[in-house]
Amino acid sequence: MIIDLKGADRLDDLKFVENTLIECVEKSKATLLHIHLHHFTPNGGVSGVAVLAESHISIHTWPEKGYAALDVFMCGDSEPHNSIDVLKKAFGPDEVLVEEIRRGKEAGAEETDEAETE
């Protein structure tokens, strides 16, 4: 899923962003392997990724615009849609835009034994 938050708060709070991503992972029934976030100056934006056994959640924030862009990419038995409510509660956005992109076998991709190269 690609998620845009508009009119959001607390996008410059590194620890809050980290805790929110951890809650997204837990509510989505995923497995956190590693989280890495970077706090930019002078605007205070945060960019980073939570690496999951089931793929990842990435975030990029622009607090001066009240905007955050997230990718929530998961496979297996995880429930990525559960992260939407966590993000709404945490950042209190005025608007949430969600675009779902189906990837891999569920999207109709064929499994192959070898990668194709040109």
Residue pairs with C-beta under 8 A, 6 or more apart in sequence:
1 71
1 72
1 73
1 80
1 81
1 83
1 84
1 98
1 99
1 100
1 101
2 69
2 70
2 71
2 98
2 99
2 100
2 101
3 69
3 70
3 71
3 72
3 83
3 84
3 87
3 96
3 97
3 98
3 99
4 67
4 68
4 69
4 70
4 95
4 96
4 97
5 67
5 68
5 69
5 70
5 87
5 91
5 93
5 95
5 96
6 66
6 67
6 93
6 94
6 95
6 96
6 97
7 66
7 93
7 94
7 95
8 61
8 66
8 67
8 68
8 91
8 92
8 93
8 94
9 66
9 91
9 92
9 93
10 16
10 17
10 90
10 91
11 17
11 44
11 45
11 46
11 61
11 62
11 63
11 66
11 67
11 68
11 91
12 39
12 43
12 44
12 45
12 46
12 61
12 63
14 37
14 39
14 46
16 90
17 37
17 46
17 48
17 59
17 61
18 35
18 37
18 48
20 86
20 87
20 90
20 91
21 35
21 37
21 48
21 50
21 57
21 59
22 32
22 35
22 50
23 86
23 90
24 50
24 57
24 72
24 82
24 83
24 86
24 87
25 31
25 32
25 50
25 52
25 57
27 79
27 82
27 83
27 85
27 86
28 72
28 74
28 78
28 79
28 80
28 81
28 82
28 83
29 77
29 78
29 79
29 82
30 52
30 53
30 54
30 74
30 78
30 80
31 52
31 53
31 54
32 50
32 51
32 52
33 51
33 52
33 53
34 50
34 51
35 48
35 49
35 50
35 51
36 48
36 49
36 51
37 46
37 47
37 48
37 59
38 46
38 47
38 48
39 45
39 46
40 46
40 47
43 62
43 63
43 64
44 63
44 64
45 60
45 61
45 62
45 63
45 64
46 59
46 60
46 61
47 58
47 59
47 60
47 61
48 58
48 59
49 56
49 57
49 58
49 59
50 56
50 57
50 58
52 74
52 78
54 74
54 75
54 76
54 78
55 73
55 74
55 75
56 71
56 73
57 70
57 71
57 72
57 73
57 83
58 70
58 71
59 68
59 69
59 70
60 68
60 69
60 70
61 67
61 68
61 69
62 68
66 93
66 94
68 91
68 93
70 87
72 80
72 83
73 80
73 103
74 80
75 104
84 96
84 98
87 93
87 96
88 96
101 107
103 109
105 111
